[in-house]
Amino acid sequence: MSRVCEITGKKAIVGNKVSHSNAKTKRKFNVNLQVKKFFLPEENKWVTLRLSTSALRTINKNGITAVVKEAKELGFLKK
């Protein structure tokens, strides 16, 4: 399973690791993913999502129903 947020679509990006001598080598910046369960009252079921922490903040602000609806419209969530 790839490390991609199911709500925002965030995924790993590539950058440089910079040593003390300023030598640069490639590295990967992974997304801070959390697995959370949410109850959708409209569908009367529980959903388990792999979310970035910024998506958790968005859910706290806008509500799970609105966020899931928007993610389905954008194609991030296939359920």
N, C-alpha and C positions, 0 to 999 in steps of 0.2 A: 504494500500500500504506500502510495507516495505521500510525502509530507506537504499536503496542500490543505488550506482552510476551506471547509465546505460552504461557508457563508460569503467570505470576501474574495476567495480565490488566490489569496496570498501564497507564495511558494518561495523556496530558497533562492538566494541571489549569490553571485560570485563576486569576490573582491580580493584584495591583497592582504596577506599577513606581512606586517612590516617589523623586521627585527631591530635590535638596538643598533646594528651597523647599517640600517636603512636598506637592507636587502629585501626584495619583495618576492614572495611566492604566493601562488593562488590558494585560496581557501573558500569555504562555503559558509554563508550566513543562513542558518536554518530558522524557520518560523517557530515561535513559541506556541506549540499546539497543546491543547487540553481536550480531554474527552469528557463531555457532559451530557446528561440526559435531561430533556425538557418535556413537559406535558403540553400537548396542543389540545385545548378544550374544544375547538371547532371540529376537529377530527376524532376527538375522544381517544387519543393514543399517545404513547410515549415515543420520542425520537431520540436516538443517540447521535451526537454530532461531534466531529473533530474540528475544534474552533481555535482560531488564534485568540490571544488575550484581548486584542483590540475588537474582535467580533463580540466577545463577551460584554465589553463595555457598550457596544452598539445595542445589544439585546437588552441590557439594563436600561438604556435610554429610550428605545423605541418599542420594546416589547417583542416577544418571540414570534407572535403571529405575523406582524408586519415584516420582520426581518426574513422569515422563512418564505413569505410570499414574494418579496423582492428578489431573494436568491433564486427562486424557481424561475422568475421572469428573466433573470440574467443568465440562467443556464448553469449556475454553480451547483445547484441542488437538483438531483434527478428524481426525487421521490414524489 
